[in-house]
């Protein structure tokens, strides 16, 4: 893997930063320690710092040799509300908190790019360093946008990346157009009538209704959505009942909808409500459906995606740059890309447990690679007229 020589020279320091962040994970909008570490390092390197953007977000402003274009670089800082099962010497010190998606690595990469750019100053224009809170479904990007992120710190373009433990360390995957799916979260509550488990005729069993509803919802993608379009409806939670001999009065279903097209997204939501309403009439029960827009479809602009491809090829070599896949995962950087043109790319890492797995381990070897890519994007794109 090729990196900028200066960044490679302080790679061990980046690893130390990453391990410290990993040992002290903080979930969305609680990243106070992380934010202070980020802000303190930026200030130490002589970078202008703004705290409290989107509650716990941090923005650094780095001005180059002369006026010019303004390029945003973004990293997410939050951890997941889950336990770690890696047995690493720097494993999470806090139960139920784990950097199981590698945001500690993303933050460290952007810090590495910031340090290099502050030292060298070999660019014109302005680099806006965006350290975002609460990416994991809590709306951190939207919080920063509500705080007028791009009005206060204007950007002509904005870029971000994500690690991918795919067995191809240092390989960049980039494409234009839709890259990551939009996502809704849903909650469905079925209110029936409880009874003794031995006397089901005295109940209106919400568990039976839930089983029927769950099966019916799976017909939406297979029978209502155009086969040439993509969609996912996943029920990921079922809650109901408390004893072997009690039919409960209520059951709660929850899950997610994923699509690459807002029209398909609306169609799925409409059909879910229609099916639930029909089931309610059929079973004589009350069914409420709450569907919430959590993630926007992430779309890369063609010009910026091509720029990432060219810069990565120059830095890493053509064998390390591929046409990226569309993925059903979601990413709230999509909201920033709706506000400002830009691109998001995947950075391959050593093979291992998947993202969001309790055994996930971040590949430290890609820290200087990611930092070098972000730094080079800033240098090249601030120079573009």
Secondary structure, DSSP 8 states (H G I E B T S, - for coil): ----HHHHHTHHHHHHHHHHHHHT---TT--HHHHHHHHHHHHHTT-EEEEEETTTEEEEEEE-SSS--EEEEEEE---BSS------TT--SSTT-B--S-HHHHHHHHHHHHHHHHHH---SSEEEEEEE---SSS-HHHHHHHTTHHHHS--SEEEEEEEE-SS-TT-EEE-SEEEE-EEEEEEEEEE-B-EETT-GGGSB-HHHHHHHHHHHHTHHHHHTS-TTS-EEEEEEEEE---STTEE-SEEEEEEEEEES-HHHHHHHHHHHHHHHHHHHHHHT-EEEEEEEEEE--EEE-HHHHHHHHHHHHHHH-GGGEEE---BS---THHHHHHHS-EEEEEEE----S-TT-TT----GGGHHHHHHHHHHHHHHHHT--
